[in-house]
Amino acid sequence: MLKVDHLSFQYGKKTILSNISFEIPSESITVLLGPNGSGKTTLLRCLDLILVPQQGSISLNDRPIQSFSPNDLARRIAYLPQRSPMAGLTVYDAILLGRKPYLSWNPAPKDHELVEKTIRRLNLGDIALQTLDQLSGGELQKVSLGRIFVQEPDLILLDEPMSALDLKNRLEIMRHLTHFVHHHKAAVLMSIHDLNDAFRIADRLLFLKNGILRADEKTSGVSEQILSDVYDIPLGIFTRANSRLVVPKGEENHGIEKNVDKRSD
């Protein structure tokens, strides 16, 4: 699906990404983790050619992404930044924007059918004609995902799509992403900050620190040492009922460890 080989990027003389290499298969979710300023947003923007790396190569389905026309690339890669300006649009029109790479002029009936199906799936029917400035944060994120889903890409790039959302909305977004990935054989690369959300949804985890890829591991293979090295804080992983929970280590957190044990009994 996606192959990144020795990618490096600089702003002026400042190196942001250095010698990054990894692969992401189809029908998978990969989460990009790391401290603030580690280069996560820059990497996502390079993968969508918003930024052009100075070194390295990026290929999608064994084809260099620079060889795609802008419209063809938009059909294959969908990118959702941290802030997606669509003010003034209705929910319906904002989602319909995802069909833009396929339109020669006006939307066809099949475009409207796909939008309506997506609105039903995301439970947005009651607010389909409301403008975006009337929505909650969770509703806005679902609308942004709906726009990406109707785009029907092979690869979805998401920059902190669940920031500032409550647990219910985060879980709902993760459920919709997982459904899309498996039904459309797509791949997702997303940056998030919550380590426990990452363990819930990811098939694989990439760890960036200071612009360097420090680890590329299956979720089940991530160690406490990797987490502690990347985040510069002692972190522990507790496995209970097939779930993994990350908490800081230390005397002051013994209560957390005990509560984890109690919930698993």
C-alpha positions as CSV (number, residue, x, y, z in Angstrom):
1,M,0.0,0.0,0.0
2,L,2.2,2.8,1.3
3,K,6.0,2.7,1.3
4,V,8.2,5.5,2.7
5,D,11.9,5.1,2.0
6,H,14.6,7.3,3.7
7,L,12.5,10.4,3.8
8,S,14.0,13.7,5.1
9,F,12.5,17.2,5.4
10,Q,14.0,20.5,6.4
11,Y,12.6,24.0,7.1
12,G,15.5,26.1,5.9
13,K,18.5,24.7,7.8
14,K,16.4,23.0,10.5
15,T,15.9,19.3,10.1
16,I,12.4,18.2,11.0
17,L,12.4,14.6,9.7
18,S,15.5,12.5,9.2
19,N,15.8,9.3,7.2
20,I,12.3,8.0,7.8
21,S,11.4,4.6,6.4
22,F,8.3,2.4,7.0
23,E,5.6,0.5,5.2
24,I,1.8,0.4,5.8
25,P,-0.3,-2.4,4.3
26,S,-3.9,-2.1,3.1
27,E,-6.7,-2.9,5.5
28,S,-4.8,-1.7,8.5
29,I,-4.7,1.2,11.0
30,T,-1.3,2.6,12.0
31,V,-1.0,5.2,14.7
32,L,1.8,7.8,14.7
33,L,3.0,8.7,18.2
34,G,5.5,11.0,19.8
35,P,6.0,14.1,21.9
36,N,4.9,17.5,20.7
37,G,7.3,18.8,18.0
38,S,8.5,15.4,17.0
39,G,7.5,15.9,13.3
40,K,4.2,14.0,13.2
41,T,2.2,16.7,11.3
42,T,5.1,17.4,9.0
43,L,5.3,13.7,8.0
44,L,1.6,13.6,7.3
45,R,1.8,16.7,5.1
46,C,4.8,15.2,3.2
47,L,2.8,12.1,2.5
48,D,0.0,14.2,0.9
49,L,2.6,16.3,-1.0
50,I,1.5,19.5,0.8
51,L,5.2,19.6,1.7
52,V,7.9,18.2,-0.6
53,P,10.6,16.3,1.2
54,Q,14.2,17.1,0.2
55,Q,15.3,13.4,0.3
56,G,13.7,10.0,0.0
57,S,10.7,8.5,-1.8
58,I,7.0,7.8,-1.2
59,S,5.1,5.3,-3.2
60,L,1.5,4.2,-3.2
61,N,0.7,0.7,-4.5
62,D,4.3,0.5,-5.9
63,R,3.9,3.8,-7.8
64,P,5.7,7.1,-6.8
65,I,3.1,9.5,-5.6
66,Q,4.7,12.3,-7.6
67,S,3.6,10.5,-10.7
68,F,-0.1,10.9,-9.9
69,S,-2.0,13.9,-11.2
70,P,-3.4,16.1,-8.5
71,N,-6.9,14.9,-9.1
72,D,-5.9,11.2,-9.2
73,L,-3.9,11.6,-6.0
74,A,-7.0,13.2,-4.4
75,R,-8.9,10.0,-5.2
76,R,-6.3,7.8,-3.6
77,I,-5.2,9.8,-0.5
78,A,-7.4,11.7,1.8
79,Y,-5.9,14.1,4.4
80,L,-7.7,15.5,7.4
81,P,-5.6,18.3,9.2
82,Q,-6.1,19.3,12.8
83,R,-8.3,22.2,11.6
84,S,-10.5,21.8,8.5
85,P,-12.0,25.1,7.5
86,M,-15.5,24.6,6.0
87,A,-17.4,27.3,7.8
88,G,-20.7,28.3,6.3
89,L,-21.4,25.0,4.7
90,T,-24.2,22.7,5.7
91,V,-23.4,19.2,6.9
92,Y,-24.7,17.8,3.6
93,D,-22.6,20.1,1.4
94,A,-19.5,19.6,3.6
95,I,-19.6,15.8,3.1
96,L,-20.4,16.2,-0.6
97,L,-17.1,18.1,-1.0
98,G,-15.4,14.7,-0.6
99,R,-16.7,13.8,-4.1
100,K,-15.0,16.7,-5.7
101,P,-12.1,14.6,-7.3
102,Y,-14.8,12.5,-9.1
103,L,-16.9,15.4,-10.5
104,S,-16.6,16.6,-14.0
105,W,-19.3,19.3,-13.4
106,N,-22.3,18.7,-11.2
107,P,-22.7,15.8,-8.7
108,A,-24.4,12.7,-10.3
109,P,-27.1,10.8,-8.6
110,K,-24.6,8.2,-7.4
111,D,-22.7,11.0,-5.6
112,H,-25.8,12.1,-3.7
113,E,-26.6,8.4,-2.9
114,L,-23.2,7.9,-1.4
115,V,-23.4,11.1,0.7
116,E,-26.9,10.2,1.9
117,K,-25.7,6.7,2.8
118,T,-22.7,8.1,4.7
119,I,-24.9,10.6,6.6
120,R,-27.2,7.7,7.7
121,R,-24.2,5.6,8.8
122,L,-22.8,8.4,10.9
123,N,-26.2,9.3,12.4
124,L,-26.1,12.8,11.0
125,G,-29.5,12.8,9.4
126,D,-31.1,15.1,12.0
127,I,-28.5,17.8,11.4
128,A,-27.8,17.3,7.7
129,L,-29.1,20.8,6.8
130,Q,-27.5,22.6,9.7
131,T,-24.4,24.7,9.2
132,L,-21.1,23.6,10.6
133,D,-21.0,26.5,13.1
134,Q,-24.0,25.1,14.9
135,L,-22.3,21.8,15.6
136,S,-20.5,20.3,18.6
137,G,-16.9,19.2,18.4
138,G,-17.9,15.5,18.1
139,E,-20.4,16.3,15.3
140,L,-17.8,18.3,13.4
141,Q,-15.3,15.4,13.5
142,K,-18.0,13.0,12.2
143,V,-18.7,15.4,9.3
144,S,-15.0,15.6,8.5
145,L,-14.8,11.8,8.5
146,G,-17.9,11.6,6.3
147,R,-16.2,13.9,3.7
148,I,-13.2,11.5,3.7
149,F,-15.4,8.4,3.5
150,V,-17.3,9.6,0.4
151,Q,-13.9,10.4,-1.1
152,E,-13.3,6.6,-1.1
153,P,-9.5,6.8,-0.8
154,D,-7.0,4.0,-0.6
155,L,-5.1,5.8,2.2
156,I,-6.4,8.1,4.9
157,L,-4.1,10.5,6.8
158,L,-5.5,12.0,10.0
159,D,-3.8,14.6,12.2
160,E,-5.2,14.3,15.7
161,P,-8.8,13.5,14.7
162,M,-9.9,12.8,18.3
163,S,-8.3,15.7,20.1
164,A,-10.6,17.4,22.6
165,L,-13.3,14.8,22.2
166,D,-14.9,12.9,25.1
167,L,-14.6,9.1,25.4
168,K,-17.9,8.3,23.8
169,N,-17.1,10.4,20.7
170,R,-13.6,9.0,20.5
171,L,-14.9,5.4,20.6
172,E,-17.5,6.2,18.0
173,I,-14.9,7.6,15.6
174,M,-12.7,4.7,16.1
175,R,-15.5,2.3,15.3
176,H,-16.4,4.2,12.1
177,L,-12.7,4.2,11.0
178,T,-12.3,0.5,11.7
179,H,-15.5,-0.3,9.7
180,F,-14.3,1.8,6.7
181,V,-10.9,0.2,6.6
182,H,-12.1,-3.3,6.6
183,H,-15.0,-2.8,4.1
184,H,-13.0,-0.7,1.6
185,K,-9.6,-2.4,2.1
186,A,-8.1,1.0,2.9
187,A,-5.2,2.0,5.2
188,V,-5.2,4.6,7.9
189,L,-2.2,6.5,9.3
190,M,-3.2,8.8,12.1
191,S,-1.5,10.8,14.8
192,I,-3.0,10.9,18.2
193,H,-1.7,11.8,21.7
194,D,-3.7,9.4,23.9
195,L,-1.6,6.2,24.2
196,N,-4.5,4.1,25.4
197,D,-6.6,5.2,22.4
198,A,-3.6,4.1,20.2
199,F,-3.5,0.7,21.8
200,R,-7.3,0.3,21.3
201,I,-7.4,1.0,17.6
202,A,-3.9,0.4,16.1
203,D,-2.6,-2.6,14.3
204,R,0.9,-1.0,14.3
205,L,2.5,1.9,16.1
206,L,5.2,4.3,14.7
207,F,7.1,6.3,17.3
208,L,8.7,9.6,16.3
209,K,11.1,11.6,18.5
210,N,13.1,14.6,17.3
211,G,12.3,13.8,13.7
212,I,13.7,10.3,13.9
213,L,11.6,7.1,13.7
214,R,12.5,5.5,17.0
215,A,10.4,2.4,16.7
216,D,8.0,0.6,14.3
217,E,6.1,-2.2,16.1
218,K,3.0,-4.2,16.1
219,T,0.8,-3.0,18.9
220,S,1.3,-6.3,20.8
221,G,5.1,-5.9,20.6
222,V,5.4,-2.4,22.1
223,S,7.5,-2.5,25.3
224,E,7.6,-0.3,28.3
225,Q,11.2,0.6,27.4
226,I,10.1,2.0,24.0
227,L,7.4,4.1,25.6
228,S,9.7,5.4,28.3
229,D,12.5,6.3,25.9
230,V,10.2,8.1,23.5
231,Y,8.3,10.1,26.1
232,D,11.2,10.6,28.6
233,I,9.1,9.4,31.5
234,P,8.9,5.9,33.1
235,L,5.7,4.3,31.7
236,G,4.2,0.9,32.5
237,I,1.9,-1.3,30.4
238,F,-0.7,-3.4,32.2
239,T,-2.5,-6.2,30.3
240,R,-6.0,-7.1,31.5
241,A,-8.8,-8.9,29.6
242,N,-6.9,-8.7,26.3
243,S,-6.6,-4.9,26.7
244,R,-3.4,-2.9,27.4
245,L,-3.3,0.2,29.6
246,V,-0.4,2.6,29.8
247,V,0.1,4.5,33.0
248,P,3.1,6.4,34.5
249,K,5.3,4.5,36.8
250,G,6.2,5.7,40.3
251,E,5.2,5.5,43.9
252,E,2.5,8.2,43.5
253,N,0.7,5.9,40.9
254,H,0.3,2.8,43.0
255,G,-3.4,3.7,43.4
256,I,-3.8,3.6,39.6
257,E,-2.2,0.1,39.4
258,K,-4.5,-1.2,42.2
259,N,-7.5,0.2,40.4
260,V,-6.5,-1.5,37.2
261,D,-6.2,-4.8,39.0
262,K,-9.6,-4.3,40.6
263,R,-11.3,-3.5,37.3
264,S,-9.9,-6.7,35.8
265,D,-11.2,-9.0,38.6
